[in-house]
Amino acid sequence: MRGYLSFVLVLLSIGLVLTLLELNMHYSSTKALLIERSYSLSMNIKEAILESLWQGAQSGFDNYNFDHDIAMCVHCPACHPKTCDPLKCQKCFRESESRAAAKTHSLISLNKLKSHSFDPDFEVSIGEVQLEAYTRPDPLSKNGFSLDSLKITNNIPILINSEKFDIYGEVNVPSGVILYERSD
């Protein structure tokens, strides 16, 4: 009888140990899945930020390029009051203004993205962005220039938080990233 009782106690102990191991593995795998989910979310957000910045810049440059003409600049060589036609000068294509339009529309596009809900279980906050737009000579374009690239001049912090899963993380889009038009 004593042997039987020892056997039952050992069997129950093994069952208890296996149950605890299973619970621990379940907890570990759940945590690993949550980490993978938040990592995937952060990568999707980074990609969306970069694409949003580029698409906004391209749209801003294209709108400026469409609304302005370099041929109008001959009416106002040095904005001399006697020869300047203010209405035509407003339509003059200026490279610096085209870069400013690209930059402005890029930031507007990113602000629209900031209000997007990426995942219902996670709160996402995108930090401020500073960038520069660059053009290049393009003899085939209307005014002789096209948008060449965007350079991010600061780290863009991305905060990811989930009160439901008790997860908090911060990632960055690093400064110095240069965006070019994709050739899909």
Stockholm file with secondary structure:
# STOCKHOLM 1.0

chainA/1-184         MRGYLSFVLVLLSIGLVLTLLELNMHYSSTKALLIERSYSLSMNIKEAILESLWQGAQSGFDNYNFDHDIAMCVHCPACHPKTCDPLKCQKCFRESESRAAAKTHSLISLNKLKSHSFDPDFEVSIGEVQLEAYTRPDPLSKNGFSLDSLKITNNIPILINSEKFDIYGEVNVPSGVILYERSD
#=GR chainA/1-184 SS CHHHHHHHHHHHHHHHHHHHHHHHHHHHHHHHHHHHHHHHHHHHHHHHHHHHHHHHHHHHHHHHHHHCBGGGGGGCSSCCTTTCCHHHHHTBCCHHHHHHHHHHHHHHHHHHHHTCCSBTTBEEEECCCCEEEEEEECTTSTTSEEEEEEEECSCEEEEEEETTTTEEEEEEECTTCEEECCCC
#=GC SS_cons         CHHHHHHHHHHHHHHHHHHHHHHHHHHHHHHHHHHHHHHHHHHHHHHHHHHHHHHHHHHHHHHHHHHCBGGGGGGCSSCCTTTCCHHHHHTBCCHHHHHHHHHHHHHHHHHHHHTCCSBTTBEEEECCCCEEEEEEECTTSTTSEEEEEEEECSCEEEEEEETTTTEEEEEEECTTCEEECCCC
//
